Amino acid sequence: MSIINPSIKLITILLIALEISFTQNIITNLVLICCSILYLIFHKAITKGTLLVFTLAIIPSIGIVFSQNMYGNSFMGTILVTRLYAYIALGMTITKTTTIKELCMSFEQNLHMPTKFVYGFMGGFNLISYIKQDILDIKQAAYFRNMSLHFWSPSLYFKAIVSAIHYSELLAEGMESHGFSENSQRTHYQKMEIKRSDYVFSLALLIAVQIFLFYF
């Protein structure tokens, strides 16, 4: 389970990302990148997927540098590249250290989002693996009929949509059969609490960002 409340973490990161979008401070971007990487290392969340995302970000970074050198200035290019990596690093601190289940439960219990939206989103997300398997089965069945379905094939998308609709109906029926009701009061096996330390962490992080923005 995440040490910091998922909702507080997400809101804090969104506020920081919004603020650096309107500022031009290379040092702050670099500090955010380094702190995010250290946070990921602390949670042992550095995986091949994480490294792949950082590596692929080199492609748009090169495009930014070339375009700014030709039509702008190198300083703005450096700001945009460091800002891009800051966005990626901040996003990783959420996606790699918080599960969808924890985030949805926090949305329901702490932000009081409608249960119909929260559990529908959670159920839909859990069905992604089944839809992926259905797409592979559709491709294999087409191959046995001497047909090749590629990602640009309209028939593949049509069959995938039909499969997704079928799963959505099963999900709705399953939620209803288990007594799900949007307006009924629910109990929770796992409590998602917002502690005082969560507020302290969020406030300290936001203050630290302000210090770097205005004094460096």
C-alpha positions in Angstrom: 0.0 0.0 0.0 1.2 3.5 -0.8 2.8 5.3 2.2 1.2 8.6 1.2 -2.5 9.0 0.6 -3.1 8.5 -3.2 -5.5 11.5 -3.6 -3.1 13.8 -1.7 -0.2 12.6 -3.8 -2.0 13.0 -7.1 -3.3 16.5 -6.3 0.1 17.7 -5.1 1.8 16.4 -8.3 -0.8 18.0 -10.5 -0.3 21.3 -8.7 3.4 21.1 -9.2 3.1 20.1 -12.9 0.7 23.0 -13.4 3.0 25.5 -11.8 6.1 24.5 -13.7 4.1 24.8 -16.9 4.0 28.6 -16.4 7.5 29.1 -15.1 11.0 29.0 -16.7 13.3 27.5 -14.2 15.7 24.8 -15.3 17.1 24.2 -11.8 13.6 23.4 -10.4 12.9 21.0 -13.2 16.2 19.2 -12.6 15.5 19.0 -8.9 12.1 17.6 -9.5 13.5 15.0 -11.8 16.2 13.9 -9.4 13.8 13.8 -6.4 11.3 11.8 -8.4 14.0 9.3 -9.4 15.1 8.9 -5.8 11.5 8.4 -4.8 11.2 5.6 -7.4 14.4 4.0 -6.2 13.2 4.1 -2.6 10.1 2.3 -3.6 12.1 -0.1 -5.9 10.0 1.1 -8.8 12.8 1.4 -11.4 11.9 -1.2 -14.0 12.7 -1.8 -17.6 9.4 -0.1 -18.5 10.5 3.0 -16.6 13.8 3.1 -18.3 12.1 2.6 -21.7 9.8 5.6 -21.1 12.8 7.8 -20.2 14.7 6.5 -23.2 11.8 7.1 -25.7 11.5 10.7 -24.4 14.8 11.4 -26.1 13.0 11.4 -29.5 10.7 14.4 -28.8 13.5 16.0 -26.8 15.7 16.0 -29.9 12.8 17.5 -31.9 12.4 20.2 -29.3 16.0 21.1 -29.3 16.3 21.3 -33.1 13.1 23.4 -33.5 14.1 25.8 -30.8 17.6 26.2 -32.2 16.1 26.9 -35.7 13.1 29.1 -34.8 13.6 30.0 -31.1 16.5 30.0 -28.7 18.5 27.3 -27.0 17.5 28.4 -23.5 13.9 27.8 -24.2 14.8 24.4 -25.7 16.6 23.4 -22.5 13.6 24.5 -20.4 11.1 22.5 -22.5 13.3 19.4 -22.5 13.8 19.5 -18.7 10.1 20.2 -18.3 9.2 17.2 -20.4 11.3 14.9 -18.2 9.9 16.5 -15.1 6.4 15.6 -16.3 7.5 12.1 -17.0 9.3 11.7 -13.6 6.4 13.1 -11.7 3.9 10.9 -13.5 6.0 7.9 -12.7 5.8 8.6 -9.0 2.1 8.0 -9.3 1.8 5.2 -11.8 4.7 3.1 -10.4 4.0 3.5 -6.7 0.2 3.5 -6.6 -2.2 0.9 -7.9 -5.5 1.6 -9.7 -7.4 0.0 -6.8 -5.8 2.3 -4.2 -6.4 5.4 -6.3 -10.0 4.5 -7.0 -10.7 3.6 -3.3 -9.1 6.9 -2.3 -11.3 8.8 -4.8 -14.4 7.2 -3.3 -13.6 7.5 0.4 -11.6 10.7 0.5 -12.8 12.8 -2.5 -16.3 11.4 -2.3 -16.6 10.6 -6.0 -19.8 8.6 -7.0 -19.4 4.9 -6.4 -20.9 4.2 -9.8 -18.1 6.0 -11.5 -15.3 4.6 -9.3 -16.3 1.0 -9.4 -17.2 1.2 -13.1 -13.7 2.6 -13.9 -12.0 0.0 -11.7 -13.9 -2.8 -13.3 -13.3 -1.5 -16.8 -9.6 -1.2 -16.2 -9.4 -4.8 -14.9 -11.1 -5.9 -18.1 -8.3 -4.6 -20.3 -6.3 -7.8 -20.0 -9.3 -9.8 -21.2 -9.9 -7.5 -24.2 -6.2 -7.8 -25.1 -6.5 -11.6 -25.1 -9.7 -11.4 -27.2 -7.9 -9.3 -29.8 -5.1 -12.0 -30.0 -7.8 -14.7 -30.3 -9.5 -12.7 -33.1 -6.2 -12.4 -35.0 -5.5 -16.1 -34.6 -9.0 -17.1 -35.7 -8.5 -14.9 -38.8 -5.1 -16.4 -39.5 -6.7 -19.9 -39.5 -9.1 -18.6 -42.2 -6.1 -17.4 -44.3 -6.8 -13.7 -43.3 -4.4 -11.2 -41.8 -5.8 -8.6 -39.4 -3.4 -5.7 -38.6 -3.9 -2.8 -36.2 -5.3 -0.7 -39.1 -7.9 -3.3 -40.1 -11.4 -1.9 -39.5 -12.8 -5.4 -38.9 -10.4 -5.9 -36.0 -11.6 -2.7 -34.3 -15.2 -3.6 -34.9 -14.8 -7.1 -33.3 -12.8 -5.6 -30.4 -15.6 -3.0 -29.7 -18.2 -5.8 -29.8 -16.1 -7.8 -27.3 -15.7 -4.7 -25.1 -19.5 -4.1 -25.1 -20.1 -7.7 -24.2 -17.7 -7.4 -21.2 -19.4 -4.1 -20.1 -22.7 -5.9 -20.0 -21.3 -8.7 -18.0 -19.7 -6.2 -15.6 -23.0 -4.3 -15.1 -24.8 -7.6 -14.5 -22.1 -8.7 -12.0 -22.3 -5.5 -10.1 -26.0 -5.6 -9.9 -26.1 -9.3 -8.8 -23.7 -8.5 -6.0 -26.1 -5.9 -4.6 -24.3 -2.8 -5.9 -26.3 0.3 -5.6 -25.0 3.8 -6.2 -27.0 5.5 -3.4 -26.6 2.9 -0.7 -24.2 3.3 2.1 -21.1 1.1 1.7 -18.7 -0.3 4.2 -15.0 -0.8 3.3 -12.6 -3.6 4.2 -9.6 -1.3 3.5 -9.8 2.2 4.9 -8.1 5.0 3.0 -7.4 7.7 5.5 -5.8 11.1 5.1 -3.3 11.5 7.9 -1.8 14.7 9.2 1.5 13.5 7.8 0.0 13.6 4.3 -0.9 17.3 4.6 2.6 18.0 6.0 4.2 16.2 3.1 2.1 18.0 0.5 2.6 21.4 2.1 6.4 20.9 2.5 6.8 19.8 -1.1 4.8 22.8 -2.4 6.8 25.2 -0.3 10.1 23.6 -1.4 9.0 24.1 -5.0 8.2 27.8 -4.4 11.6 28.3 -2.9 13.4 26.8 -5.9 11.2 28.8 -8.3 11.8 32.2 -6.7 15.4 31.9 -5.3 17.2 29.8 -7.9 
